[in-house]
Structures are given as C-alpha cells and as structure tokens.
Amino acid sequence: MSSDRFLLIKSWSYTLWADIDHVLCQLLIAEITNRIPVIYWPTHCLHNGVVQTNGFELYFEPISNYTIYHLAKPDYTYYPPIWDSDSLLADDRNRDTWMYRNIGEIISSDANVVVGDAYYNVSELIPFLKKNHSVYGMSAEQIYHYLYSKYIRIKPDIDMEIQSYYNSFIKNNYPVLAVHVRKVDKSVVFDARHSKEYGNQYWNKVYKRYTKNQNEDKIRKIYPKGKIKKPNDLYKSEIRKFIEKYNIKKIFLLTDCEETVREYKKLYGSMLIYTDCKRVLGGDCVSHMENPMIKRRRGVEIIKDTYIASKCDFFIGNDFSHLSHTVTRIKDWGDKSVSLLYWLYKRLKYPVNVMLIVKKDSNNVFSRIKNKAKEFIDKCKKKLLKGGS
C-alpha cells in the first residue's frame, strides 16, 4: 500500500451508528482503491462535543497510524477538487448536490487524498470488487460482518462496562431476547392509501403527512376513511412468538424512551432487564439530552446497549434503525435468530415506530362474498339491458 494515497473518511450524518455504517462502506472503498483510511469526526458530531478531538476515537480504536493533520500538505492533490490543504478540516455544505461524488470517479481518482463524505451502501460497491478481493462473491450482509470484525474495536473502558453487565445479567439466563424499540415519532404520520401512484419513490412523496404531535382522535378526524396502524404495535406479537417458540427467560430492552421502559415493565415484569442510562420522554428530542461537553457518556450508553444486545441469543429490532442493523452486523446470527420489523403495505415498507394510515380492511370472507354477489348482479343487469334472458 502506497504511503501517499489516502482516503479521508468524514462524518456523514453526525449520528453514531449511521456514521459507522458510512465508515464501513468507505473502508471497503479504501480496500478497493488500495488507500490508507483515515477517519475524522468533527466537534459538531452528535456524540462528540469535545473541542478539537476526533469524535471517532472517543469510542473506537484508530484504524490507521495517520490523522487528518498528516493529510494536510500543500504539495498533495485532492479529490473532490473543492478540497485543499487549508480547507480539509471544514465541511462541504453543498455535498448534498453530489457534485464530484460519483462512485466511479471516487474509485478511479489518482489524487493523494480522496475525501469520502457521501454515503454509498455496500450493495453499490459490490460491482467494483475484483476476483482477488477477499470478499468477492459474498453477500452484502457477509461483507458487513467482514468489515466490522476487521476494523471496529471499541475502547477498553466501554468494553469493560459491557462485559460487567453481560456477566451480571445475561450470561446465566439463557436464552435471552434483545428487543430494540425506537421512540414513537409523533410528528409524522404516513398516509399510504394512495402509495401506488408514486411507485417505489414513496419516501419523499406527498402522503408523508406532518401532524404536529396531534393525538389519535384528531388524526382520525383528518383521515376518517383510513385504518390506523399504531406505532410499535408489531412488537408485542413478535415478542410473544419468540417467548413461546424459544422459551425465553429474559428480555433485554434497548430504547431511548422512558415511556417504553414503563410500558414493557408492566407487560413483562421480572423478565425485563435494561441498562441504567439516560432516556427521554415521548415528546422530547434525543439529540438535545445533555450539554455538548458531556456527550461522550450518551455515546457510551448507546454502544454499551448495542454490544450487549449482540451478546444475546435472539434479537427483534427496527428495520429502519441503524442501531438495529448494527446489532445484526456485529456477529452472524443465522436466519432464524433475528427479526427486523417494519410496516408493509402494498409491497412498500414503512418505519414501525410511526403511525400508518391504510385503507380499511375489506378482505374478510363476508366482504369477498359481498363483492362477488355485486359482480354477479352487475353482470345480470348488463345482460338484461342488452335484452338477455
């Protein structure tokens, strides 16, 4: 590997597990392009907050022996061309335009320093893998397992907390089910009744309705002809399936919401275990939980819960959550040990922690009989109008 070819991996979303997802994909690009990876998360990342530090290294061991300061040399060339040795520490506020961020251009660049601040998923990178690469022929999930096991190492103090909790509450309680429940997003309601009009590009279309924390009664008035699917309602039936099938002894709950803890304590009693960490009430914003200068503790709590969940025997999570997907990537669970939940309506997926409006169910037996009878009567009417017998 050349000592003057680098890939600078900047933060993408400023949230912890979303940025780790981004880091893993960029590390694969570094392998494809034979570059030395250097990770830099600035002060304003959600879980950094400490002035003049690299947020990544607050929680994880360095990936290489280089820092961003080794890359800021006047004689180096940079890609995208918006960067130079003076601007390297800054963020590009126009990166959402994707200018100079085509995957092919990133991979084929001859610059000394390529800056990776745009997100590509592993599936997009698979076509660029050569036959001699160690992950050639693997699925996207297998590649994630490979990248995670090769590169991500948590700091010793965090690992010590994880092992202590595991030995005290998980180790001797086989089998344990981990459950990740995201806080209900009360500000968004998806009206999916006309989703076919928008094809697969449903996420940014007009039936994503903002309700400004209105309660369910008001929402019913807004959507009088729709059926409401309540946020996180799928969890209870899915948990019951795991308990009955695998004789679950303990349920380890991961959640950012205090109300969810109270609800699950009532439902599962002494079966429920969870870490002692700071959580918010349903209407509060997670990103404003504490003073910016003490944010590391919040990041430690998230990592601790995630790794403890990965040590459990089974897992139920949210398919729209980076945390849930991280739990599935830390180790290979097998096909039947993990269930990632989402609302499915007309072959489209929606987050399970939001309210979904669908058409009222008309697929029961009586409705089908009624529809068949109506079709028969309509046919008869048409024949009579044409003079049929």
C-alpha positions as MATLAB code, in Angstrom:
seq = 'MSSDRFLLIKSWSYTLWADIDHVLCQLLIAEITNRIPVIYWPTHCLHNGVVQTNGFELYFEPISNYTIYHLAKPDYTYYPPIWDSDSLLADDRNRDTWMYRNIGEIISSDANVVVGDAYYNVSELIPFLKKNHSVYGMSAEQIYHYLYSKYIRIKPDIDMEIQSYYNSFIKNNYPVLAVHVRKVDKSVVFDARHSKEYGNQYWNKVYKRYTKNQNEDKIRKIYPKGKIKKPNDLYKSEIRKFIEKYNIKKIFLLTDCEETVREYKKLYGSMLIYTDCKRVLGGDCVSHMENPMIKRRRGVEIIKDTYIASKCDFFIGNDFSHLSHTVTRIKDWGDKSVSLLYWLYKRLKYPVNVMLIVKKDSNNVFSRIKNKAKEFIDKCKKKLLKGGS';
ca = [
       0.000    0.000    0.000;
       1.425    3.364   -1.056;
       2.223    5.784    1.769;
       0.921    8.817   -0.134;
      -2.538    7.552   -1.108;
      -5.226    8.225    1.498;
      -8.979    8.051    1.896;
     -10.193   10.634    4.419;
     -13.494    9.371    5.845;
     -15.505   12.274    7.204;
     -18.756   12.064    9.138;
     -21.879   11.745    7.044;
     -24.951   12.041    9.279;
     -23.402   13.206   12.597;
     -25.141   10.338   14.443;
     -23.161    7.432   15.816;
     -24.318    4.199   14.137;
     -25.298    5.903   10.877;
     -21.741    7.221   10.660;
     -20.305    3.775   11.473;
     -22.350    2.371    8.587;
     -20.831    5.095    6.398;
     -17.336    4.322    7.743;
     -17.640    0.610    6.915;
     -18.609    1.325    3.318;
     -15.774    3.828    2.929;
     -13.330    1.285    4.369;
     -14.368   -1.078    1.596;
     -13.597    1.701   -0.917;
     -10.187    2.096    0.740;
      -9.524   -1.612    0.171;
     -10.738   -1.462   -3.434;
      -8.531    1.564   -4.209;
      -5.542    0.464   -2.110;
      -5.641    3.623    0.026;
      -4.801    4.220    3.688;
      -8.047    5.046    5.560;
      -8.122    7.990    7.967;
     -11.341    8.691    9.917;
     -12.261   12.145   11.190;
     -15.453   13.071   13.059;
     -15.504   16.787   13.929;
     -16.599   18.512   17.120;
     -20.177   19.075   15.956;
     -20.954   15.358   15.566;
     -23.894   14.401   17.759;
     -21.867   12.270   20.172;
     -18.597   14.206   20.127;
     -18.927   17.648   21.667;
     -15.320   17.800   22.894;
     -13.380   20.650   21.327;
     -10.529   19.760   18.946;
     -10.873   15.993   19.157;
     -11.600   13.255   16.668;
     -15.045   12.004   17.694;
     -14.440    8.528   16.247;
     -11.508    7.918   18.574;
     -13.570    8.800   21.637;
     -15.236    5.407   21.245;
     -13.166    3.284   18.846;
      -9.517    2.465   18.298;
      -7.814    4.255   15.354;
      -7.987    2.482   12.005;
      -4.514    3.598   10.893;
      -1.457    5.418   12.255;
      -2.335    8.623   10.401;
      -4.502   11.604   11.380;
      -6.170   14.304    9.313;
      -3.190   16.574   10.014;
      -0.854   14.180    8.175;
      -3.034   14.656    5.090;
      -2.989   18.476    5.025;
       0.106   19.029    2.876;
       0.384   21.846    0.298;
       2.013   19.531   -2.245;
      -0.759   16.906   -2.056;
      -3.545   16.695   -4.622;
      -7.169   16.286   -3.507;
     -10.434   14.894   -4.806;
     -13.142   16.163   -4.990;
     -11.304   19.291   -6.237;
     -13.153   21.537   -3.767;
     -10.635   20.442   -1.116;
      -7.113   21.626   -0.456;
      -4.709   21.515    2.485;
      -6.319   24.595    4.057;
      -9.969   23.510    3.806;
      -9.597   19.864    4.829;
     -10.944   20.361    8.365;
     -14.090   22.108    7.140;
     -17.333   20.559    5.879;
     -18.703   20.922    2.369;
     -22.180   22.389    2.798;
     -23.006   21.585   -0.823;
     -22.214   17.875   -0.637;
     -25.917   17.017   -0.972;
     -25.658   18.043   -4.625;
     -23.327   15.011   -5.095;
     -21.012   17.041   -7.317;
     -17.753   15.088   -7.922;
     -19.077   12.207   -5.796;
     -19.897    9.605   -8.414;
     -18.634    6.210   -7.195;
     -16.657    5.570  -10.357;
     -14.894    8.943  -10.137;
     -14.084    8.420   -6.447;
     -12.597    4.981   -7.100;
     -10.628    5.974  -10.222;
      -9.142    9.208   -8.800;
      -5.337    9.496   -8.746;
      -5.279   12.243   -6.107;
      -3.155   11.801   -3.000;
      -6.186   12.384   -0.781;
      -9.732   11.373   -1.668;
     -12.365   12.690    0.753;
     -15.282   10.358    1.489;
     -18.156   12.393    2.895;
     -21.023   10.927    0.830;
     -22.838    7.704    1.662;
     -22.748    4.589   -0.523;
     -24.072    1.262    0.707;
     -22.183   -1.999    0.316;
     -24.510   -3.243   -2.435;
     -23.479   -0.296   -4.621;
     -19.806   -1.187   -4.177;
     -20.040   -4.925   -4.940;
     -19.720   -4.412   -8.748;
     -16.301   -2.790   -8.175;
     -14.857   -5.799   -6.307;
     -12.204   -7.750   -8.192;
     -11.908  -11.523   -8.100;
      -8.769  -11.416   -5.958;
     -10.513   -9.434   -3.186;
     -11.187  -11.419   -0.018;
     -14.930  -10.600   -0.031;
     -15.524  -11.285   -3.717;
     -18.682  -13.375   -4.100;
     -20.018  -12.533   -0.634;
     -23.469  -11.078    0.026;
     -23.842   -7.517    1.335;
     -24.505   -8.757    4.884;
     -21.474  -11.057    4.804;
     -19.325   -8.130    3.693;
     -20.648   -6.035    6.588;
     -19.663   -8.841    9.015;
     -16.186   -8.958    7.471;
     -15.670   -5.181    7.711;
     -17.000   -4.984   11.246;
     -14.840   -7.793   12.596;
     -11.729   -6.476   10.824;
     -11.879   -2.769   11.690;
     -14.184   -1.831   14.576;
     -12.608   -2.056   18.046;
     -14.276   -0.284   20.969;
     -12.291    1.463   23.692;
     -11.286   -0.658   26.732;
     -13.367    1.306   29.263;
     -16.528    0.760   27.201;
     -15.738   -2.932   26.731;
     -15.286   -3.280   30.487;
     -18.797   -1.899   31.114;
     -20.256   -4.264   28.523;
     -18.575   -7.338   29.977;
     -19.596   -6.389   33.513;
     -23.272   -6.095   32.570;
     -23.152   -9.279   30.498;
     -21.650  -11.303   33.361;
     -24.197   -9.948   35.835;
     -27.463  -10.152   33.866;
     -27.073  -12.076   30.588;
     -24.531  -14.870   30.986;
     -26.532  -17.274   33.167;
     -30.033  -16.513   31.842;
     -30.073  -18.425   28.537;
     -31.999  -17.860   26.318;
     -32.193  -14.042   26.275;
     -34.134  -11.997   23.736;
     -32.866   -8.484   22.960;
     -35.508   -6.005   21.772;
     -34.766   -2.573   20.296;
     -37.748   -0.195   20.386;
     -37.264    3.302   18.988;
     -39.183    6.219   20.438;
     -42.500    6.802   18.691;
     -42.186    9.631   16.162;
     -45.355   11.550   16.940;
     -44.599   14.311   14.453;
     -45.082   12.124   11.368;
     -47.997   10.112   10.009;
     -47.692    8.173    6.759;
     -50.856    8.131    4.672;
     -50.158    5.095    2.492;
     -53.593    4.654    0.913;
     -52.555    6.062   -2.452;
     -48.958    4.862   -2.463;
     -49.304    3.070   -5.835;
     -49.493    6.449   -7.543;
     -45.892    7.138   -6.555;
     -44.243    3.813   -7.376;
     -41.188    2.935   -5.286;
     -40.270    6.574   -4.613;
     -42.781    6.751   -1.760;
     -40.456    8.159    0.889;
     -40.378   11.752   -0.370;
     -43.921   11.956   -1.698;
     -46.905   13.940   -0.538;
     -48.521   11.272    1.583;
     -45.870   11.785    4.250;
     -48.044   13.999    6.440;
     -46.799   16.067    9.368;
     -49.265   16.201   12.233;
     -47.523   18.415   14.819;
     -47.991   15.989   17.721;
     -51.743   15.723   17.281;
     -53.392   12.954   19.271;
     -55.066    9.902   17.761;
     -58.609   11.328   17.956;
     -57.597   14.347   15.887;
     -55.788   12.114   13.408;
     -58.947   10.014   12.990;
     -60.800   13.186   12.039;
     -58.112   14.031    9.462;
     -58.264   10.506    7.982;
     -61.900    9.399    8.584;
     -61.845    6.705    5.884;
     -58.496    5.217    6.867;
     -57.450    2.490    9.257;
     -54.733    3.434   11.778;
     -51.789    1.145   12.450;
     -50.395    2.193   15.824;
     -46.640    2.849   16.184;
     -44.589   -0.086   17.526;
     -47.717   -2.245   17.729;
     -45.985   -5.139   15.942;
     -43.515   -5.729   18.768;
     -45.892   -7.404   21.223;
     -46.997  -10.190   18.882;
     -43.431  -10.752   17.677;
     -42.085  -10.955   21.238;
     -44.845  -13.438   22.115;
     -43.787  -15.662   19.195;
     -40.179  -15.752   20.426;
     -41.201  -16.426   24.038;
     -43.440  -19.336   23.041;
     -41.076  -20.837   20.478;
     -37.755  -20.497   22.312;
     -38.810  -20.425   25.987;
     -37.203  -17.006   26.538;
     -36.052  -16.385   30.117;
     -35.116  -12.692   29.934;
     -35.878   -9.753   27.643;
     -33.119   -7.160   27.266;
     -34.714   -3.863   26.248;
     -32.892   -1.183   24.258;
     -34.837    2.057   23.973;
     -34.307    5.807   24.034;
     -37.741    6.407   25.591;
     -38.652    6.332   29.295;
     -42.319    5.664   28.497;
     -41.371    2.478   26.634;
     -39.490    1.191   29.688;
     -42.570    1.743   31.860;
     -44.846    0.039   29.349;
     -42.611   -3.021   28.993;
     -42.158   -3.338   32.771;
     -45.920   -3.680   33.098;
     -46.059   -6.223   30.268;
     -43.092   -8.440   31.149;
     -42.358   -7.803   34.831;
     -39.289   -9.606   36.174;
     -38.415  -10.935   32.707;
     -37.359   -7.439   31.646;
     -33.792   -6.180   32.057;
     -32.213   -2.954   30.786;
     -29.228   -0.729   31.464;
     -29.302    2.321   33.714;
     -28.962    5.100   31.160;
     -30.500    8.450   30.363;
     -33.714    8.314   28.331;
     -36.219   10.907   27.145;
     -39.973   11.205   27.441;
     -42.083   10.620   24.337;
     -42.263   14.252   23.222;
     -38.605   15.146   23.815;
     -35.789   15.183   21.265;
     -32.979   12.662   21.808;
     -30.329   14.921   20.268;
     -30.798   17.546   22.997;
     -30.413   15.274   26.012;
     -27.377   16.874   27.576;
     -24.764   19.594   27.490;
     -22.494   19.258   24.408;
     -19.404   18.971   26.600;
     -20.582   15.695   28.223;
     -21.956   13.948   25.157;
     -19.455   11.100   25.289;
     -21.459    9.428   28.049;
     -24.507    9.315   25.804;
     -22.438    7.702   23.051;
     -21.014    5.156   25.517;
     -24.540    4.201   26.607;
     -25.622    3.628   23.008;
     -22.561    1.466   22.247;
     -22.982   -0.449   25.504;
     -26.631   -1.322   24.768;
     -25.812   -2.283   21.177;
     -22.999   -4.661   22.101;
     -24.943   -6.227   24.970;
     -27.794   -6.899   22.523;
     -25.323   -8.604   20.181;
     -24.394  -10.994   23.002;
     -27.996  -12.136   23.448;
     -29.436  -15.250   21.812;
     -32.217  -13.613   19.800;
     -32.972  -10.112   18.566;
     -36.016   -8.092   17.492;
     -35.334   -4.631   16.071;
     -36.480   -1.834   13.780;
     -35.602   -2.301   10.099;
     -35.341    1.491    9.688;
     -32.790    1.854   12.502;
     -29.009    1.986   12.102;
     -28.678    0.714   15.677;
     -30.757   -2.381   14.914;
     -28.772   -3.111   11.778;
     -25.520   -2.666   13.703;
     -26.617   -5.337   16.186;
     -27.109   -7.746   13.265;
     -23.665   -6.930   11.824;
     -21.529   -7.316   14.939;
     -21.971  -11.074   14.697;
     -23.529  -13.610   12.335;
     -26.872  -14.506   13.914;
     -28.176  -17.066   11.443;
     -31.500  -16.867    9.640;
     -33.969  -17.534   12.470;
     -32.491  -15.565   15.367;
     -33.237  -12.028   14.137;
     -36.448  -10.213   13.235;
     -36.310   -6.614   11.959;
     -39.790   -5.093   11.990;
     -41.455   -2.659    9.585;
     -44.919   -1.841    8.346;
     -45.619   -3.478    4.981;
     -48.415   -2.089    2.862;
     -48.873   -2.597   -0.884;
     -45.351   -4.053   -1.072;
     -43.840   -0.886    0.386;
     -42.021   -0.667    3.716;
     -42.605    1.997    6.373;
     -40.939    2.618    9.787;
     -42.639    0.623   12.524;
     -42.335    3.480   15.046;
     -44.637    5.857   13.133;
     -48.390    5.880   12.663;
     -49.540    4.454    9.330;
     -52.879    5.165    7.649;
     -54.099    2.407    5.316;
     -57.389    1.553    3.650;
     -59.918   -0.162    5.874;
     -59.669   -3.921    5.571;
     -62.148   -5.348    3.109;
     -60.506   -8.718    2.578;
     -62.512  -10.737    5.097;
     -64.799  -13.583    3.993;
     -68.044  -11.589    4.185;
     -66.575   -8.740    2.146;
     -65.417  -11.142   -0.553;
     -68.866  -12.776   -0.734;
     -70.464   -9.345   -0.916;
     -68.135   -8.273   -3.741;
     -68.760  -11.491   -5.701;
     -72.514  -11.049   -5.315;
     -72.251   -7.455   -6.502;
     -70.245   -8.554   -9.554;
     -72.900  -11.202  -10.367;
     -75.747   -8.692  -10.048;
     -73.911   -6.195  -12.260;
     -73.436   -8.853  -14.948;
     -77.123   -9.720  -14.788;
     -78.110   -6.070  -15.131;
     -75.895   -5.669  -18.195;
     -77.463   -8.755  -19.856;
     -80.984   -7.506  -19.102;
     -80.169   -4.110  -20.616;
     -78.938   -5.909  -23.747;
     -82.131   -7.985  -23.928;
     -80.607  -11.110  -22.469;
     -82.775  -13.803  -20.823;
];
